[in-house]
Amino acid sequence: MASWLHSALACSRPVFDDGRLVPAVAALPIDRDTWARSLGVSREAIELYASSEVVDLHVDSFIWSRVFGYDLLQRHGRGLLGGRGYSQVDLPRLEDARIGGALWSITTNPLRNAAGRARAFTDNLASMKAWIDAAPERWSLVRTADEHGAARARKLHAVFLSVQGGNALDAVDERVLADRALTAVTLVHLSNSTIGTTSSPLRSARSSGLTKRGYELIERLNAHRIFVDLAHISPQGFADAVRVHDASQPLMVSHTGLSGVHPLWRNIDDQQLKQVADSGGVIGVIFHSAYLGDPYWGAGRVDRIAAHLEHIVRVVGADHAALGSDWDGAIVTPRDMPTCSELPRLVQALLDRKVAHDAIQKLLGASFLRALRMLRG
């Protein structure tokens, strides 16, 4: 790998951000008035945010760690692209932003065969655990709502692990699932697989939805009380999963937009939204501007995220709304919230839309923790 790319991705030295040199050691201010002024938000927004438990349903930073050596434990700037695509999250910035927990995703390489996917998954799972073990005083692997609460009582970031692309598990020993280190599994990703059909227009061909192996995977996940995540799946696959899923367990859509706000192949419609809510589940809103209704590379605004969250609250209630950023998943975030450090601006946007305080606290994290407790006690 070229040394300039490694420096931009992996080290904590200053990097260029939209033409300006940004010190990579800068931290968010602790004083709440200063914090509010620095982000251009009200003291009300900061107080509400700081009093909430914040959990994100989909963080993809581990991709950059395993491919390019991006150091999850060091503070980074916004990278060569000003926070577009990568360098949106690291543990120091999560700590500064008081993001108490997240589902950290291990994404599957669909080009490997079953044995290769199993080996890669096992290696990546061990690697992610090694990152956690390297800083036990800062973050902790958690499996349940109670473990999350214990980690937060110790002021640790709570790490929930997830898999994006359930075909990673085709040849994985069942004991790995029985360990319940995995909190959620996204059934398919951006390509068709042994599990079923993606929603992506890049899919090679349509199928009837879930495959036989897809049905079997849902049965395995239900048996180990692991969230079945319906992000990325085709409409028919979504319907198949709802039909065969254990009705006593909540479903999840970890990172999506809402077609009721912006119709798009990647977003779910109101019927799908209600099916997840009927299960007791939770829907995380993605932060990718193009899925929210703004130009792909343009000047999207955080209010678009607020619009999608408000739609969930209006259609099925705040108990089913959540954050599902997809930070570092090659997304282009709103330009007024390029990284996790600016997340209180989303609270201000929700307040500007007259969303109630208790609803905002739910969608920031309490709704996911409710669903998790329903799933795992």
C-alpha positions, 0 to 999 in steps of 0.5 A: 500500500502506498505510504501516503494512503497508509498515513491518511488512513492509519495514523493520528498526525494532522490531515487535510480536511476540505483544504484546511489542516485539522489537528488530529488531537483536538477533542470536543469541549467538556463544558456544555455551553462551549460544546453547544457554541462550537456546534451551533446548537442550543444548550437544550440540545446538548442537555438532552443529548448528554442525558440520553444513552446513545447507541448506533446500530451500524458502524463499518470502521472495522473495514478500514482497519482490516484492509488498510490498518486504520487504527481504531484506538487513535484520534483521526482527522477527516481524511483526504476527502473531508470525512466523505467515505471514511475517517468518520469514526474512531474510539476517541471521537466516539468517547468525546461525542458520548456515543455509549455503544454501537453495533460494529460490523464485520462485512463479508467478502462475497468473492470467497468460497464457503470455507474461505468466508468461514476462515475470514470471518473467524479471523476477523472476529478474533481481530475485532476482539483483539482490538477490544482486548487492547484497551479494556479500560476504554471499551468492552464487548457486550451481549445484553442490555444488562452488560451494556448497562454495566459497561456504561456504569464503568464509562466504557464504550459498549461494543456489540458485534454484527455481521453484514452478509449472512453467507459468512456463516455458511460453514461456521461452527455452530458454537460460534453462534451459541457464544452469542458474541454476535448481536445481529446478522444482516442476511444479505449485503450488496450482492446475491448470495447463498442466503437470498437476493439483495435489494441492490440494482447491481444484483446479477439476477432476481430470485424468489427472495430467500433461499433454502439456506436463508430459511435455515440461517433465520432458524439458526439465528432465532435459536441463538437469539441473534437479531435478524437484520433485514437491511439490504434484502430484496422486497421478496426476501424481506417478506419471506423473512417476516413470514418464517421468523420467530414471531416472539422475537424482534426484527431489525433493520440496522441501517436504511432510509424510508421510502415514505420520505424518499422512494429508493431501492435501498429504502423500506416502505411503510408496510415493511416498517410496520412489520418490523414494529409489529415484531417489537423490533427497531429500525435504524436510519442511515446517514448516507445523503443519497439514500436520504434524498440529497445529492450523492456528493453534494451538500446534504443536511442533517435535517434529512436524517431528522425527516426520516426519523420523524417519519418512523416516529409518526408511522409506528412510534418512537419505540421503533426508531434508532440511529443506523449511521453506517459511518465509515461504510463508504457513505457521504454524510450530511455536510453539517454532520460529517463525522460522529463528533457533530451528532448533537446537531441531529438532536437540534434538527429533531427539536426544530421539527418539534419531536418530543424529548422522550421520543428523541431519547428513545431514537438515540438509543433507548429503543434499541436497548428495549428491543435487545432486552426483549430478545435476550432478557 
